Amino acid sequence: MRKSVLIALLLATAACNGAPEAGNNTVAPAAETYDLAAQKAKIATIDMKPDTSFLTDEERRVVNLLIQASDVMSDIYRKQRDANWQQTRARIAAEGDALKLEMYDRYFGPWDPLAEEQAFWGSGTMPEGAGFYPADLTREAFDDYLAKNPAEKTALTSPYTIVVRDGAKLKAIPYSVAYKPELTKAADLLNQAAAITTNPSLKKFLSLRAKAFLTDDYFVSELAWMDLKDTPIEVAIGPYEVYTDKLHGQKTAFESFVTLKDPKESAALDKYKRYLRDMEANLPVDETLKNFQRGFASPIAVAEQIRGGGDNVPGIQTVAFNLPNDERVREAKGAKKVILSNVLGAKYDRILAPMAPLVLVPDQASQVAKKYMQLETLFHELSHSLGPGTITLNGQKTTVSEALKDQASALEEAKADVMGAWNILFMMQKGELPAAEKPQLFATYLAGTFRAMRFGIAEAHGQGAAMQYGYLKAKGAFAWDATAGRYRIDNGKFEAGLRDLLREMIVLQHNGDYAGVKAFMAKWAVLDDNARGVIASMTAIPVDIRPVYPAKV
């Protein structure tokens, strides 16, 4: 998953699901003190200048077509985030408020993702179902309808349909119908790119993905994407993440990542994928809870992003992604992990490094390292391919995502954070990383947790980070040093706390325990006064970045 970003350092993006106490423990400004200009100032605009000098003329032509297709993903995602976006935007424009119009365009809607989706125009918060469902449909009403109409459940809960009212009934409309003009345009652009490229694997993927846009059948093109090789062009484009669907956690949002691979850096990290099966075996749970059904191919790429589209644009910026999410593909081939090195680097320099001395006592703040931000990002993504996937619940085969619904994303992101750190410790046992660097791992982890909590704890990564904070603090992994006004880590208790937390989360996922996950989050995803005070001290540090990419290469 995406917005999959780490412990997260973060990710992204992805990419939900506020805990019951979120209203009292949020780090976002209260409604009566909301200041849109101050919110804008939390985002640092970065002019990205990716290196494209090595591209051939053919590759350059292909990339420029993919950039155009990425912009089409944004056109679709505007509808998915705000079903009435054209009318809403026109009304804001008519009012003549330039700042509100700018922020509407930036966030693809009048809701601020850095303030728990609070409206900066109009009233209320973003509908839980975004543009995927009728705005007045509640989770309880939808679940009740599904229970009474089981024959309609498959279509209504499909990741590739929107739900509309048809009189007293609910009706599923396939994406290929709902977004036909945009998907036809995107398919044409991909077919043009496929006709130009002479790379067989890229040609195959682009042709199959173009077809999938018009049929809603993405399986074969996902397999083809896993097989991309011998090209610097790494592109993910289509409906992937479910973070925007806070009502049922099933509807996929269109997005794109157009990136160029760094072969040297990719090869340096690729060695870790051979340990995936061993990582599964090393999980601190009973053997019956381990999942050896997934594929363990899992290619790893380090790349510079040169364009983003759709769900990859507004809100918190993704530093890495782990796709596809289709459990059938993961069982056949695993999943691909791509680290966006230029986005990660900008976040480390502008955000994580300056945060460290505000979170940790001086001797431990100096241990926060870019190396471990990158490794935590990588192992977070690797960990999305481990643990429960397809499960059996009440005698029926299902997936963790389907069983946990709106609670799935926050728990999965937290699981990947904790499991990622656990697997780095495993690599230290294997001699692939120096065991003496555990203090760097834990210091970077805790600082990264605070970075994610600044997103707001109604967002998947932020809520998952808050839960980790609460649980690990209770385990004594770190404690408040009142004299220093900072946290001090206990390395031994930190490792034990990670083990215990990982075990509890895997059991919850394996059992598909929806009520248990809600209770677990309600108990632990709570910020205390010390955490809120530390976060409040970070006002001079950006919460996130806004990368600006060249219009063409």
C-alpha positions in Angstrom: 0.0 0.0 0.0 0.9 3.5 -0.4 0.7 6.2 0.9 2.4 3.6 2.4 4.9 5.3 3.9 6.1 4.6 6.9 6.4 4.6 10.3 6.3 6.3 8.8 8.1 8.4 7.4 5.9 8.4 5.3 4.1 7.8 3.2 2.4 8.5 2.1 -0.4 8.0 1.2 -2.3 6.6 0.8 -3.0 5.6 2.3 -8.4 6.8 7.1 -10.5 5.9 10.0 -10.3 8.2 13.0 -10.4 6.7 16.5 -13.3 7.5 18.7 -11.2 10.0 20.7 -9.7 11.7 17.6 -11.8 14.8 18.2 -10.2 15.4 21.6 -6.7 14.4 20.7 -6.2 15.7 17.2 -3.2 17.8 16.3 -5.3 19.8 13.8 -6.6 23.3 14.7 -10.0 23.6 16.3 -12.8 24.7 14.0 -13.0 28.2 15.6 -9.3 28.9 15.2 -8.9 27.4 11.7 -6.6 29.6 9.6 -6.3 28.6 5.9 -3.2 30.8 5.3 -1.5 29.1 8.3 -2.5 25.7 6.9 -1.0 26.6 3.6 2.3 27.6 5.3 2.6 24.1 6.7 3.5 22.9 3.2 6.9 23.6 1.7 6.9 23.9 -2.0 9.9 22.1 -3.6 10.9 22.5 -7.2 11.9 19.0 -8.3 14.6 18.7 -10.9 14.9 15.0 -11.7 17.7 13.9 -13.9 16.3 12.9 -17.3 19.5 13.5 -19.4 20.0 9.7 -19.9 16.7 9.1 -21.6 16.7 8.3 -25.3 14.4 10.2 -27.7 12.0 7.2 -27.7 11.9 7.0 -23.9 11.4 10.8 -23.7 8.3 10.6 -26.0 6.9 7.7 -24.0 7.4 9.6 -20.7 5.7 12.7 -22.0 2.6 10.7 -23.0 2.6 9.1 -19.5 2.7 12.6 -18.0 -0.4 13.5 -19.9 -2.1 10.2 -18.8 -1.2 11.1 -15.2 -3.1 14.4 -15.5 -6.2 12.4 -16.6 -5.9 10.4 -13.4 -6.2 13.7 -11.6 -9.3 14.5 -13.6 -10.9 11.3 -12.4 -9.8 11.6 -8.8 -11.4 15.1 -8.5 -14.7 13.3 -9.2 -13.9 10.5 -6.7 -13.0 13.0 -3.9 -15.8 15.5 -4.7 -18.6 14.2 -6.9 -19.8 17.8 -7.5 -16.4 19.3 -8.0 -17.1 21.4 -11.0 -20.1 23.2 -9.3 -18.1 23.5 -6.0 -15.1 25.0 -7.8 -17.3 27.4 -9.8 -18.9 28.7 -6.7 -15.6 29.3 -4.9 -14.2 31.0 -8.0 -17.3 33.3 -8.2 -16.6 34.4 -4.6 -13.3 35.8 -5.7 -11.3 34.3 -2.8 -8.0 33.5 -4.5 -6.6 31.6 -1.5 -9.6 29.3 -1.1 -9.5 28.6 -4.9 -5.8 27.8 -4.8 -6.2 25.4 -1.9 -9.3 23.8 -3.5 -7.2 23.0 -6.5 -4.3 21.8 -4.4 -6.5 19.4 -2.3 -9.0 18.4 -5.1 -11.8 19.5 -2.8 -12.8 22.0 0.0 -11.4 19.8 2.7 -8.0 20.1 4.4 -6.2 16.7 4.8 -3.9 18.3 7.3 -6.8 19.3 9.5 -8.8 16.1 9.7 -10.5 16.9 6.4 -12.1 20.1 7.9 -13.9 22.2 5.4 -12.3 25.5 4.5 -15.4 26.3 2.3 -18.9 25.4 3.1 -19.5 23.4 6.3 -18.8 20.1 7.9 -16.2 17.5 7.0 -15.6 15.4 3.9 -18.3 12.7 3.5 -16.9 9.4 4.6 -17.9 7.9 1.3 -16.3 10.8 -0.7 -17.6 10.7 -4.2 -17.9 6.9 -4.3 -21.3 6.7 -2.5 -24.3 9.0 -2.0 -23.2 11.7 0.3 -25.9 10.9 2.9 -25.2 7.2 3.0 -24.0 6.0 6.4 -21.8 3.0 7.1 -24.6 1.4 9.1 -27.2 2.0 6.4 -24.9 0.5 3.8 -24.1 -2.6 5.9 -27.8 -3.0 6.5 -28.6 -2.8 2.8 -25.9 -5.4 2.0 -27.2 -7.8 4.6 -30.7 -7.5 3.2 -29.6 -7.7 -0.5 -26.7 -10.3 -0.5 -27.0 -10.9 -4.3 -26.0 -7.2 -4.9 -23.0 -7.3 -2.5 -20.3 -8.2 -5.0 -21.1 -5.4 -7.3 -21.7 -2.8 -4.6 -18.5 -3.5 -2.7 -16.4 -4.0 -5.8 -13.2 -1.9 -5.8 -14.1 -0.7 -9.3 -17.6 0.6 -8.9 -19.3 3.7 -7.5 -22.6 3.4 -5.7 -25.6 5.6 -6.5 -29.3 5.7 -5.5 -31.9 4.2 -7.8 -35.1 5.0 -6.1 -35.2 3.1 -2.8 -32.4 0.8 -4.0 -28.6 1.2 -4.4 -27.0 0.7 -7.7 -23.4 -0.1 -8.7 -21.9 1.7 -11.7 -18.6 0.4 -13.1 -15.7 2.8 -13.2 -15.5 2.2 -17.0 -19.0 3.7 -17.3 -18.8 6.3 -14.6 -15.5 7.8 -15.9 -15.8 6.7 -19.5 -14.6 10.0 -21.2 -11.5 10.2 -19.0 -10.6 6.5 -19.2 -11.1 6.5 -22.9 -8.6 9.4 -23.2 -6.2 7.7 -20.8 -6.4 4.5 -22.7 -5.6 6.3 -26.0 -2.5 7.9 -24.4 -1.3 4.6 -23.1 -1.8 2.9 -26.5 0.1 5.7 -28.2 3.0 5.2 -25.7 2.8 1.4 -26.3 3.1 1.9 -30.0 6.3 4.0 -29.5 8.2 1.9 -27.0 10.4 -0.9 -28.3 10.7 -2.4 -24.8 8.5 -5.6 -24.9 7.5 -5.6 -21.3 6.6 -1.9 -21.2 4.6 -2.3 -24.4 2.7 -5.2 -23.0 1.9 -3.5 -19.7 0.7 -0.3 -21.4 -1.5 -2.1 -23.9 -3.1 -4.3 -21.2 -3.6 -1.4 -18.8 -5.3 0.6 -21.6 -7.6 -2.3 -22.1 -8.3 -2.6 -18.4 -9.4 1.0 -18.2 -12.3 0.1 -20.5 -13.2 -3.2 -19.0 -12.5 -2.9 -15.3 -10.5 -6.1 -15.3 -7.0 -5.2 -14.0 -5.7 -8.6 -13.1 -3.7 -9.4 -16.3 -2.2 -5.9 -16.5 -1.2 -6.1 -12.9 0.7 -9.3 -13.6 2.4 -7.6 -16.6 3.4 -4.6 -14.5 5.2 -7.0 -12.1 7.2 -8.2 -15.1 8.5 -4.8 -16.3 12.2 -5.1 -17.0 15.1 -3.6 -19.0 13.6 -0.1 -19.0 14.4 3.0 -16.8 10.6 3.9 -17.0 8.7 2.7 -13.9 5.1 3.7 -14.1 2.2 2.8 -11.9 -1.1 4.1 -13.2 -4.7 3.1 -12.4 -7.1 2.5 -9.4 -5.1 1.4 -6.4 -5.5 2.7 -2.9 -8.6 2.8 -0.7 -7.7 5.5 1.8 -10.3 8.0 0.3 -13.1 5.5 1.0 -13.6 6.0 4.7 -17.1 4.5 4.6 -16.3 0.9 3.7 -12.6 1.0 2.8 -13.0 -0.8 -0.5 -13.2 1.7 -3.4 -10.0 2.3 -5.2 -8.8 5.8 -6.2 -7.1 6.5 -9.5 -3.5 7.7 -9.3 -0.2 7.5 -11.1 3.5 7.5 -10.4 5.8 8.2 -13.3 9.3 7.5 -12.2 12.8 6.8 -13.6 14.8 4.0 -11.9 18.2 4.3 -10.4 19.8 0.9 -11.3 22.7 1.2 -8.9 20.6 2.2 -5.9 18.0 -0.4 -6.8 20.5 -3.2 -7.0 21.9 -2.2 -3.6 18.6 -2.8 -1.9 17.4 -5.6 -4.0 19.3 -8.1 -1.9 16.8 -7.9 0.9 13.9 -9.4 -1.1 15.5 -12.8 -1.0 14.8 -12.8 2.7 11.1 -12.3 2.4 10.2 -16.0 3.1 12.6 -15.9 6.1 11.0 -12.7 7.3 7.6 -14.4 7.3 9.1 -17.4 9.2 10.6 -15.0 11.8 7.4 -13.2 12.7 6.7 -13.5 16.5 3.5 -15.5 16.1 2.3 -19.1 16.1 3.2 -21.0 12.9 -0.5 -21.3 12.1 -0.7 -17.5 11.7 2.1 -17.3 9.2 1.3 -16.7 5.5 3.5 -18.6 3.0 0.8 -18.4 0.2 2.0 -15.1 -1.3 4.6 -14.9 -4.0 8.0 -13.7 -2.8 9.4 -12.2 -6.1 8.8 -8.6 -5.0 11.0 -6.5 -7.2 12.6 -3.4 -5.5 13.3 -0.1 -7.3 14.8 3.2 -6.2 13.5 5.9 -8.5 13.1 9.6 -9.0 9.5 10.7 -9.4 8.9 13.0 -12.4 5.1 13.2 -12.2 2.3 12.2 -10.0 -1.4 12.1 -10.7 -4.7 11.6 -9.0 -4.6 10.4 -5.4 -0.8 10.8 -5.5 -1.1 14.6 -5.7 -3.2 16.2 -2.9 -2.5 15.8 0.8 0.5 14.0 2.3 3.1 13.1 -0.3 4.1 9.5 -0.8 7.8 8.6 -0.4 7.3 4.9 -1.5 4.7 2.6 -2.7 4.0 -1.2 -2.6 1.7 -2.4 -5.3 -0.5 -3.9 -6.6 -2.9 -4.5 -3.7 -4.8 -7.3 -5.5 -4.3 -10.3 -3.2 -4.5 -12.7 -6.3 -1.4 -10.9 -7.8 0.4 -11.0 -4.4 -0.2 -14.7 -4.1 1.1 -15.3 -7.7 4.0 -12.8 -7.9 4.3 -10.8 -4.7 4.3 -7.0 -4.9 6.7 -4.4 -6.2 8.3 -1.8 -3.9 9.4 1.5 -5.3 11.1 4.2 -3.2 10.8 7.7 -4.5 14.3 8.9 -3.6 13.9 12.6 -4.5 10.7 12.9 -2.4 12.2 11.0 0.5 15.3 13.1 0.4 13.3 16.4 0.4 11.3 15.2 3.4 14.3 14.2 5.4 16.2 17.4 4.8 13.2 19.8 5.3 11.3 17.9 8.0 12.6 14.8 9.8 16.2 16.1 10.5 15.0 19.4 12.0 12.4 17.5 14.1 14.8 15.2 15.7 16.1 17.6 18.4 12.6 18.6 19.3 11.6 14.9 20.0 14.6 13.3 21.5 17.3 14.1 24.1 20.4 15.4 22.4 22.5 12.3 22.4 19.7 10.3 20.8 18.6 13.0 18.4 22.0 12.8 16.8 21.2 9.2 16.0 18.4 10.0 13.6 19.7 9.1 10.2 18.7 9.3 6.5 20.0 5.8 6.0 17.4 4.4 8.4 14.6 6.6 7.0 15.2 4.9 3.7 15.6 1.5 5.2 12.4 1.9 7.3 10.6 3.0 4.1 11.8 0.0 2.2 11.0 -2.5 5.0 7.7 -0.9 5.6 6.8 -1.6 2.0 8.3 -5.1 2.1 6.2 -5.8 5.2 3.0 -5.1 3.2 3.8 -8.4 1.5 3.9 -10.3 4.7 1.4 -11.4 7.3 -2.3 -12.2 6.9 -3.8 -11.6 3.4 -6.5 -14.1 2.4 -8.2 -15.4 5.6 -11.2 -17.6 6.5 -14.0 -15.9 8.5 -17.1 -17.7 9.6 -16.3 -20.5 7.2 -16.0 -18.1 4.2 -12.8 -17.1 2.4 -12.2 -13.4 2.4 -9.4 -10.9 2.8 -8.1 -8.9 5.7 -9.2 -5.7 3.9 -12.7 -6.9 3.3 -13.1 -8.2 6.9 -11.8 -5.0 8.6 -13.4 -2.6 6.2 -12.9 1.0 7.2 -10.5 -0.1 10.0 -8.2 -2.0 7.6 -5.9 0.8 6.3 -4.8 2.3 9.7 -4.0 -1.1 11.1 -2.2 -2.2 8.0 0.0 0.9 7.9 0.8 0.5 11.6 1.6 -3.2 11.0 3.9 -2.3 8.2 5.7 0.2 10.4 6.3 -2.2 13.2 7.0 -5.2 11.1 9.4 -3.1 9.0 11.4 -2.3 12.1 11.2 -5.9 13.2 12.6 -7.1 9.9 15.4 -4.5 10.0 16.4 -6.1 13.4 16.2 -9.5 11.6 18.7 -8.2 9.0 21.0 -7.2 11.8 20.8 -10.7 13.1 21.7 -12.0 9.6 24.7 -9.7 9.4 23.3 -7.6 6.5 23.2 -4.5 8.7 25.4 -3.6 11.8 23.7 -4.6 15.0 25.5 -1.6 16.6 23.2 0.7 14.7 20.0 -0.3 16.6 20.0 3.1 18.4 19.9 4.8 15.0 16.9 2.5 14.0 14.9 3.3 17.1 15.7 7.0 17.1 14.7 7.4 13.5 11.6 5.3 14.1 10.3 7.4 17.0 11.1 10.7 15.3 9.2 9.3 12.2 6.2 8.4 14.4 5.9 12.1 15.4 6.2 13.1 11.8 3.3 10.9 10.9 1.2 12.1 13.8 1.4 15.6 12.6 -0.8 14.5 9.6 -3.7 14.2 12.1 -4.8 11.0 13.7 -7.9 10.7 11.6 -5.6 9.9 8.6 -4.5 6.3 8.3 -0.7 6.8 8.8 -1.3 9.4 11.5 -3.7 7.2 13.5 -1.5 4.2 13.1 1.5 6.2 14.4 -0.5 7.5 17.4 -1.4 3.9 18.3 2.2 2.9 18.1 3.1 5.9 20.3 0.5 4.9 23.0 1.4 1.2 23.0 5.2 1.6 23.0 5.1 4.3 25.7 3.1 1.9 27.9 5.7 -0.8 27.3 8.5 1.5 28.5 10.1 1.8 25.0 10.6 5.5 25.7 9.9 7.9 28.5 9.5 11.6 29.0 12.6 13.3 30.4 11.1 16.3 32.2 14.5 18.0 32.7 15.3 17.9 29.0 11.8 18.3 27.9 12.4 15.5 25.4 11.9 11.8 25.1 14.6 9.2 26.0 14.5 5.8 24.4 15.2 2.5 26.2 16.6 0.3 23.4 15.9 -3.0 25.1 12.3 -2.2 25.9 11.8 -0.7 22.5 12.7 -4.0 20.8 10.5 -6.0 23.1 7.6 -3.5 22.6 7.8 -3.8 18.8 7.6 -7.6 19.2 4.6 -7.5 21.4 2.8 -4.9 19.3 3.5 -6.8 16.1 2.1 -10.0 17.6 -1.2 -8.3 18.7 -1.7 -6.7 15.3 -1.1 -9.9 13.3 -3.6 -11.8 15.5 -6.2 -9.1 14.9 -5.7 -9.3 11.1 -5.7 -13.1 11.1 -9.0 -13.2 13.0 -10.6 -10.5 10.8 -11.6 -8.9 14.2 -13.4 -5.7 13.2 -14.7 -4.9 16.7 -11.3 -5.9 18.2 -9.4 -3.5 15.9 -11.8 -0.6 16.8 -11.3 -1.2 20.5 -7.5 -1.6 20.1 -7.3 1.8 18.2 -9.6 3.5 20.7 -7.4 2.3 23.6 -4.0 3.2 22.1 -4.4 5.9 19.4 -4.5 8.7 22.0 -2.0 11.6 22.3 -1.0 12.7 25.8 0.0 16.2 26.9 3.7 15.6 26.3 3.1 14.4 22.7 0.8 17.4 22.0 3.4 19.7 23.4 6.2 18.3 21.3 4.0 18.6 18.1 3.0 22.1 19.0 6.7 23.0 19.2 7.2 22.2 15.5 5.3 25.1 14.0 8.5 26.4 12.2 9.0 23.0 10.5 6.8 22.1 7.5 4.3 19.3 8.0 4.8 18.1 4.5 6.1 19.1 1.0 4.5 20.1 -2.3 6.7 18.8 -5.1 6.5 20.7 -8.4 7.6 18.7 -11.4 8.5 19.9 -14.9 5.6 19.9 -17.4 7.5 17.7 -19.7 10.9 16.0 -20.0 
